[in-house]
Amino acid sequence: MAMSKLAGAAAAAAAARGPGWADLPRDLLESVLGRLPVPDRLRFPAVCATWQSADASSPTAARFRAVQPPWLMLPFNPTARGGGAAAGGRLLEARFLSFSDGRAYVIPQPAPAISERLCVGSSDGWLVTADDESELQLLNPLTGVQIQLPSVTTLPFVAATRDADGRVVSYDLRCCFGDGEALVPPESFAPDMLRFEIYEKAILVAPPSPSCGGGGYAVMLICQPLYRLAIARAGDTRWTLLDTPSRCWLDAIRASSNQSVVYTLDTMGRVAAWDIDIDTPTTQPPREIAPPCRGCSTPSTTTTTPSSKYLVELSPGHLLQIHRIREKSHTKYKWEPREDRVEYTTTNAELYEWNTTTAAAAGKWTRVHGCGGGLLAGRALFLGKSSSTCVPASCCPETRGNCVYFTDDGPWSHERCHEVVPDVGVLDLADGSYRVPRGAVRDLLWKWPPPVWVFPSCDDD
């Protein structure tokens, strides 16, 4: 009798309180779920059983997904010891600095050891990594889903030498035009060294699709020699070259208005559009979109100091070309480590605009200045080995408008990546200042692997 009275009292109290968090409508939960930053998205299922169910079964959350605040994949502390260590001291955990809350998150990763991989691309929450045999994987670092990409030996200018057990002992890289004879004798590389020489940047043309069982993807690769373009689609067993080496390609991005179109930028500042069908192995010749960016470079870009060019689409048909200017490092910036550990640092960025509705008539790129905000007021650029991206500064409190967020993108070598502090920082276009991202000062004293931007995705593909 007493127990029944107690149960009745509890039911009456619950009724008096009214509906709780567990009683929210399912469509509202899915809407909220899609708008959460990734750290909160990961905590969402722990609130109660109802929220866990909504997280597990929501097919519509992606419809509501907003631009996620960026993460910075951090180098490894070589003195660290922890539960993520595998045999030989290799680490199976990666660390990411979240811009939404300023915290570093440690996330387990599948084999091969993440501490032995070089990240050569980052798009849509996926990484393209090169392991210590110079083979490529498509990896979602949040969910641990991993897809092996075609072997590097399927590129026509790479040949492997194997031992009696079939293991690769060296690669030969030859420089040639098309299928013709090599221009110079092939150069030989150890299995873990080829990746520093051959991979310039990887771009995800289409991310893996849950509706296709994790297929439906396509990866475009800018590779050496001669900055060639290659592509691999879901199910492909080899890389397919898209061009002849008459142009050297530096960057590639997906068009915002048509996800099957990819814009590519060459060394002259020209932009071409490629129609990529992810379901068929054929690709049409590219269409010219914008002419060379003549007179764009300052004297700094013509010196031996490495500089880089990037392409960003601000809106459909509205392109921005960014030239990153570097100089030999010195004590100009207070946050830099000792001079003997820094090779060069970013000092400036030049921006050039092309709008198909206005620039085409003038036939040239227009210089854009950062003073007073202007074109990038309320927006920020994220550049490096990751897909070149423009995001609203409102995506998180740590992102500032009229700024360019850079990570180091080479030129890479085994020695640089292990001995030189990476050139990572935030360039304020208004005053020209360059500083390390807040919360990453200590971590950027380490070097390997070079940091990369990640816009995380929780899609469990």
Secondary structure, DSSP 4 states (H G I P E B T S, - for coil): -HHHHHHHHHHHHHHHH---GGGS-HHHHHHHHHHS-HHHHHHGGGS-HHHHHHHHH-SSHHHH--PPPPEEEPPP-TT---TTB-GGG-B-EEEEEETTT--EEEEE-PSSPGGG-EEEEEETTEEEEE-TTS-EEEE-TTT--EEEPPPGGGSTTEEEEE-TTS-EEEEEE--BSTTS-BSS--EEE-TTTHHHHHEEEEEEEE--BGGGTTB--EEEEEETTTTEEEEEETT-SS-EE-S-TTS-EEEEEE-SS-TTEEEEEETTS-EEEEEB-TTSS-BPPPEEEE---TT---GGGGSSS--EEEEEEEETTEEEEEEEEEEE--SSSTT---GGG--EEEEEEEEEEEETTTHHHHTS-EEE--TTSGGGTTEEEEESSBPPEEEEGGGSTT--TTEEEE----S--HHHHHHS----EEEETTT--EEPPTT-TTGGG--SSPPEEE-------
